[in-house]
Amino acid sequence: MITVWCANTNGHAPQSEVDTLRRQVDRHLKEWHIFKCMTESDLPGWWCKTQLFGSDKPYARNLWLDLDVTITGALDPLVVPLNGSQLRIAKNWAQSGHGGCQSSVMYWEGDSARVISDTFDQADAHWPPRTDKHWNNGQVQWGDQEWITCLRDMNHLQVEYFYPAHVQSYKYHCRAGLPEDCRVAVFHGKPKPSEVADGWVMKCRS
């Protein structure tokens, strides 16, 4: 069974966006699954995702989806068993984070990635983001994906990557149309899916 996670902490998005994502998951994930939405967190911004991997959430197989992604194809290839790593994730396409990890879509098994939760100091969960020179080479700490990248670079977390065609950026890859074999379009930053009138986006969200 797959546990599919998203978050709508402190009601930052309308419930309709959670319902839209749930419909897309049900349409595109054939494996038996349950859908869970985190609604409460004592951490601000995207830092709430660092709490996903602790021993109090030992679900066997897990897929995380940011609330503002659009599912465009079958999700089952994204949840095949890990190949010796602790976490499957996308590479960051944005110039500001190029070479790092992009955490809009993640897959892990049991507590395979618990180091993300266990070693994170909640005092580092700043919002608005800030630069902190004591980790991640002094880069701006936007949220969990900078922490995951830091752990990867320190060899504390072994990651593997989704097949690049399966998880793509709307901003960088999809403005001219939906790329072949894309399974998830990630709307990082602006615009958000609800702000886009592209026919394929509206069809996928319906």
Order of alpha helices (4+ residues) and beta strands (2+ residues): beta-alpha-beta-beta-beta-beta-beta-alpha-beta-beta-alpha-beta-beta-beta-alpha
